[in-house]
Amino acid sequence: MKLLHAEPTRIEIDGHHLRCLQCTREQFHRRRARLETASPAGMQPEWQESVANAFICAHCGFIHNFLIQ
């Protein structure tokens, strides 16, 4: 099963092009990720039950997560 379906693209966030923090390249695959923890139910801060945009570097695979608000 292929997890990254689309071709990699450049990502712009708040007017800035995203660069990989690991290898400094600018091509990413985009996915949605659900943020979960092992904390007991009812004790999780609100952000830990959120969804994030995950941008995966097409060169090294480093994952950059940004909360969707």
C-alpha positions, 0 to 999 in steps of 0.5 A, spaced: 500 500 500 502 506 497 502 511 503 504 518 499 499 518 493 501 525 490 507 528 487 511 532 492 510 540 491 512 546 495 508 548 501 507 555 503 505 557 510 504 564 512 507 567 506 514 563 507 516 557 503 517 551 508 524 548 508 525 541 511 529 542 518 533 536 516 536 537 509 533 544 507 529 541 501 523 544 499 519 538 496 513 535 500 508 530 500 502 532 504 497 528 509 493 529 515 495 526 521 491 525 528 494 527 534 493 522 540 497 521 546 497 515 551 494 520 557 487 517 561 481 520 558 479 526 560 486 529 562 488 531 555 489 538 553 484 540 547 490 540 542 492 533 543 485 531 540 486 535 534 488 534 527 494 536 524 497 537 517 503 533 516 508 535 510 513 529 509 520 531 506 520 528 499 528 527 500 529 525 507 522 523 510 522 528 516 515 529 518 513 537 519 506 537 523 502 543 523 496 544 527 489 545 524 485 550 527 
